[in-house]
Amino acid sequence: MRSLKKKISALVLTTVFAAMQSSVFASEFPIDTGLGGGSTINNITGGFDSIHGAGTGNVDLNFNGNAHVNWDTLNINKGESLNFNAVDGQNGLTILNTVNKGMTSVYGQITANDGIAKLIIANPNGMLFDGSSFTAAGDVMLTTKDLSNIKAEDLSNLDLTNAKFSQIYNDKGNIVGIKIENSNFEIGGEYNIVAPAILASNTAINAKSVKLVTSNGQDYVALGNANKDTFYPGVELQAVNINGDVYIETPTGSVRTTNGGTINGDINIDSNGSVALNYKNNGEKLTVNGNVNSTTDGQMSFVRNTDINGNLALTSTDGFVDIGNVNVKGNADLKTLGNNDIHDNKYNNFVHVIGNTNIGGNLNIDSSQNIHIGGYDYDTKQLADGKLTVGGDLIAHAHNGHIMTTIDTSADKISLKSDNYNVLTDGRAVLTANEYDFSANGYIGGLKGYKNYSVDDVIIAVMENYKHINNSSDPAYINIAGGTVTGINTPTAAYIASNGDMTLTGANADNIYLTSYGNDINITGNVHAGNITVGGETDKLKVDYPSRDYTLTYTNIRDNAPVQIKGDEEITYNLTNGTNGYNRGEQIKGENTYLIGPDGPEGPDTPTEPPINPDDNENVKVLRSYENQSVNLTQVYTPVAYAADLEDDHIDRGVRKNVDGSVTVVRAFPMVN
């Protein structure tokens, strides 16, 4: 009996002692962890198990369930560590840490083991990570939103959408944000930061994804500049290396990356402020091994000195887009929509493609206003050198502005279209493509200087002041390297010059001026115009004669006099000796085939006519009649036989009708001097 009483007494004492331990433990709050010179935990609700190492600089917080840790202050000095551990086989835990006083400064280390699915640190006073290390197996969220009223049992369904920033500016008037410098983050899951301003510099981040959010809609009025016309620092990444996809949402503020860096993943940006990727870089290149997709209604959207090993898509709903010295492996789409009209200057929806830029795939430019393909120095406000190379097609469409090209540009196909203004060049840039298509509501061609103003001054004035040009009084040409021009569409005039052979297959214009600097010009297909004027290379001009509805003006290569032929009118001019194998003159079936005798020609107007046997192919027969005679066939001058096969009732007059129905001016049988 005495033994039983002793056992009962021991059991009671054990129970009482356990209760005393629990109550004594609970009464230990607040706990001074000793971190950061006195980081204090006010209380912990939820699945808290134990704390170890308080005061040692290496503190373990152990959890067996979701928990909310409320800190009075939280700081971690260099050499110190704060470790969050799931124990007793628990996993999938969410641990929320809220801080009440002062900014959190972390110079040491934070870890969370693989039983903690999400670790959240919330401090409305801001955070600084400098030279720190952060390692977590699951997700991590850093925020300056006030989450102090969140209950531990609600953490599994935590929603920050309705949580507000309790303060946006500190007592010094500075924006409260999260700043990360010279730090390393190894995050096994998603890494999310939500704050009015986010700055990371010289930092490495490894995560499945990185999401940076500066504000939500209800905080916009407090944060924003109504005109959205400043570089308010929403998100700024300086020389940051990130492994993982990056998502940035800035309902207010700008997005900037500077001084290079590397992103191994896609970048997706949705911003109401400006976006500038590597805008200031000191020569350091930004490398993105993924796609870049940015949509903003801020004043400007820049990408500079950047390699993108994917696709690039930049859309500005009410601002301008500018890329320079950018290499894109895939396609590039650049758009300005001009939807919001929130800026004082309504003419600001430019697209600039500047510097030396290479697009591996297609480049599509769609601008509500101007498009400029060419170098520009923002410091001197002058045009600068550069080159645009497109591996696929270049399609540029300006709805209410000019298209201006001031640097050499190459693509498989080049299409330049201005709905209400002009397609222009500086008269020096060369476009190189297999196909070209030009369309404008006015003049298509080059610009020159005016009085004391240089070409650059004129270009800038025309672009910035939206000067519509019907026709230039002192025109210059758009220079192409050669190829097929599939369209020239303008109610006024177009000037196209080719450095190689050129074929025009489609046009609808008033006046078209063509020159090819000594190369072939072929006009064929669906070509309609009031007038087509061809430069001095008439000896290499081929015109698709049937259904020609335009007046053709060319230079008579006999005397350099202009010749004008209306509509379907046939072309005639007098026969003369050719130069370099080209005939100059009228060709009439049965009259112009003659033999140059051993003593040489008596003159172009007194040929000796050999007998002609009339048949359907007389002029060819003339040549063949000399095949077995002691006559050098190079001395037989029969231009009709060389390149044409006339029917009996047709006359060939200079612009020769060929067997396929086309017309040529005029390559004849070579003459012997």
Secondary structure, DSSP 8 states (H G I E B T S, - for coil): -HHHHHHHHHHHHHHHHHHHHHHHHHTT-SEE--GGGT-EEEEEEEEEEEEE-TTTTEEEEEEEEEEEEEEEE--B-TT-EEEEEE-TT--SEEEEEEE-SS-EEE-SEEEE-TTEEEEEEE-TT-EEEES-EEEESSEEEEE-S--TT--GGGGGG---TT---S-SB-TTS-B--EEEES-EEEESSEEEEESS-EEEES-EEEEEEEEEE---GGGHHHH--TT--S--EEEEEEEEEEEEEEEEEESSSEEEEEEEEEEES-EEEEESS-EEESSS-TT--EEESS-EEEEE-SSEEEEEEEEESS-EEEEESSSEEEEEEEEESS-EEEEE---S--SS-S----EEEESEEEESS-EEEEESS-EEESEEETTTTEEE--EEEESSEEEEEESSS-EEE-SEEE-SEEEEEESSS-EEE-SS-EEE-SEEEEE-SS-EEE---BTTB-HHHHHHHHHHHT---S--SS-B-EEE-SEEEEEEEEEEEEEEEESS-EEEEEEEEEEEEEE-TTS-EEEEEEEEEEEEEE-S-GGGEEE--TT--SEEEEEETTTTEEEEE-TT-------EEEETTEEES-B-TTTS-EE--TT--S-TTS--------STTHHHHHHHTTTTSS--GGGEE-HHHHH----TT--B-SSEE-TTS-EEE-B------
